[in-house]
Every structure is written in structure tokens, then in C-alpha cells.
């Protein structure tokens, strides 16, 4: 099933085009990443598909053709900074959220436990750390048991431990079968939790892809020795070497993917060279992202 479909979705504010003819198709069960720098149109896109912002042009549908309030009832979302009553407890705030959504009063203790606030659910919201506030926001989005969860920059401002906790939660939510749409400007975040992604720049989609497929293989091997000239000559004479690029006191070498690190090391030793560095360089979404931006310039 297609969870969300957008067709030429566009939003203009006067002369500024925040989102420009966006076409997306998000299947059920995916963790889909909307990746792009601040101001690229991510939040505006989410606002439109949630009915908060009216599109200038184009349209969208949820769940293979459903639109309007019936579709929104099946979607939980956190946009911008979630607002809670500071003097009320986490559980009391969730009770209000459940009443607004007309569903989920019986799930409050369950979702508090799920997001790691089981022992702090009766404490006032004003006493929560930033990470706890973000976990309560996710609990609020989950309390009505939605089919789709939308998260806009869910780790903004968190420390490394808080970021790790939110990523773990996202992974667990996805494992339960829910579809997650995650907007972020953090490349590492999208790489670690998303299966499919789209890159936005200045309101336009410049790339759509599968994270695993786009990062398949490796980015080469970094090799170094005390005699770099001899190493370069040896690599040039090696049949499984497909390319050599000098870096700082080393070479970035493209090698036949069937060749292991131990085979590379043995080959160089057979040529009388001892490697001081032999490291596989993994492809990253950061490199892919920079490559995409460069192709647009």
C-alpha cells in the first residue's frame, strides 16, 4: 500500500517558492527520510500533507487515495517544537492529547513505558530534561496508535545520549510495523534509521533513493607506507587495483570488491612493502549528499 502520494505539490509565499512540484510516493512500512538543509522545504512539505498549510498547486493523498480528516486520524505527528502544559504531569498532558484525538486514553501508561518515561509520567512536565520532553512528544504522537508517524527534526538540540535514545525509539517504532516519515538536516540520522530517502534543496527534490543501495560497496581503501613513491608504483602494477588517488600522506585506492584487506596486505608484502595504513573507507550519506549538491551547482 502507498501511504502518502504527492503530485506536483507546490507552496509559494509571494516570490519565494518554498516547495516546488514535489512528487513523492511513500510505501507502507518504510522509514522514509526527508533530507535537506534548513530552509529546503521539509517542514513546509509536512505542513501541507498534514493539512496545516494549504498548497499553492498540486495535491496529495494518504493511504491509496484517502484525504481529509479521516486520513489525518491515522497519522501522528510532531511538527516544530511540541507544546505541553508545564505544570501538568506527562501523563496528564497525554490524557489531554488523547481526548483531543478522541482515542488512546487506555494507552497512556503503555506509551509512557514504551518511550522510557514509565517512572517519570507523574512528574511535572516543567521538570523534564530536553530529551524527556522529546520522548513525551513522541508518546503524544503515538497515544492514538496511528498507522503513520511524522517526525520533524526529532533530535534537534539533544546531547549524544538523547540522540541515541530517540534513534532507538524510532527503530523500535518501525519494528512494530508503523510507517515513519522523518525530516532531518542531519545526514548521520537519516543514514542510521531510514530505508528510503529524498533530498530537498531550495524546495526541489534533487534525488530519491534507497539508503542501502546508494551506499552499497565501499568508498575505497586508504593505504600508506614509509615509501609512498614505491607504494604508488606497486599499486600501479597490481591487477586488482582500479584507481589510485593521492591524499594526505596516503592513497585512496579503488579495488576490486572481491579482494579482502588481508589479500591487499599480502600483495604489497610480496612486493617488499610494509603498509603503515590499511583501512576500508565506507560510503556515507554525507559524501552522497555533497556529490548531489555539487551536481546541482
Secondary structure, 3 states (H helix, E strand, C coil): CEEEEEEEEEEEECCEEEEEEEEEEEECCCEEEEECCCCCCHHHHHHHHCCCCCCCEEEEEECCCECCHHHHCCEEEECCCCCCCCCCEHHHHHHHHHHHHCCCHHHHHHHHHHCCCCCCCCCEHHHCCHHHHHHHHHHHHHCCCCCEEEEECCCCCCCHHHHHHHHHHHHHHHHCCCEEEEEECCHHHHHHHCCEEEEEECCEEEEEEEHHHHCCCCCCEEEEECCHHHHHHHHHCCCCEEEEEEECCEEEEEECCCCCHHHHHHHHHHCCCCEEEEEECCCCHHHHHHHHHHHHC
